[in-house]
Amino acid sequence: MRIAVIGDLHYPALHEDYRFIENNRDGFYSTFIQKLFSTPADLYISIGDLTNFGLPEEYEEIYKLINAQDKAKTLSCSYYGKSSPHIS
């Protein structure tokens, strides 16, 4: 079994003052996700800090990129990191 693992991706939501870098952010993360899922693997795992602050909009945006990939169904789990929301 081949496993592809990433960590500390830190996909950020952008404050209004930083909207000018939105195209750069989107281009970088889109390319990163495409390259990740083009790596031959049976399982893709994120080990933490998938987003920068754990904000709902960060998760929505990064999962749009992930779900656009044909192999997205093989993303097994994403562990919470220090920047992720705490679940009680």
N, C-alpha and C positions, 0 to 999 in steps of 0.2 A: 504494500500500500504506500502510495506517495502522498505526503502531506505538505501543503504550502502554508506557512505561518507568517503573519505580520503582527507588529505591535507598535503602539504609539503613533498611529496615523494622525491623530489630532485634527480631524476635519473641523474647520472653524465656521461659525456663523459670522457674518460681517456686520459690524456697527456701521451706521449710516455714513460716518466720516471716512470709512475705508471701502466704500462701494467701488471706487476707481480700480481696485485690484480684483474685482469679482471675476473678470474674464481670465485673469492669470490663475486665480485659485481654481476655477472650474476646469481650466485646461490641464493643470497639473494633476488634480485628483482624478479626473476622467481618464487621463493617460495612465496613471498609476493603477487604477482599478482594472483597466483593460489589460495591462501587462501582467498584473497578478493573475487574472483568470485565463490568460493565454499560456501560463505556466502549466505544463501537464501535471495534474495532481488528482487524486481521488477525493481529497478533503481539503477545504480551505478554512483556516482558523485565524481569528483575530484574538490576540491574547490580552488586549487591554487598551484603553484610551483610544478607541475608534474615533471619538469626537474630542473636541478641545475642552468644552465645558459640560458636556452631557445634556445640552439643551435639546428639547424636542425637535426644534427646527434643524439642528445639526444632524440628528439621527434620520429625520425625514429626507434630507438632501443627500446624505451619503448612501442611504439605502435605495434611493432612486438610481444612483450610479451602479450600485451592486446589482439591483434587480434587473437592470438593462442587459446584464451579461447572461449568456445562455447557461453558464455553469452556476449561476447564483444559488440554485437550489442545493448545492453542495457546501455552501457556507454553513458549517455546523453550529458554531457558537461564537459568541463574542463575550469575553470575560470583562468584568468591570475593572476599571483602573481608578487611579486617584482623581481623575477628572470626570468620572462617570457619576450619575446620580446614585444616591444610596437607596437601597431597597430595605424596608423594615417589615 
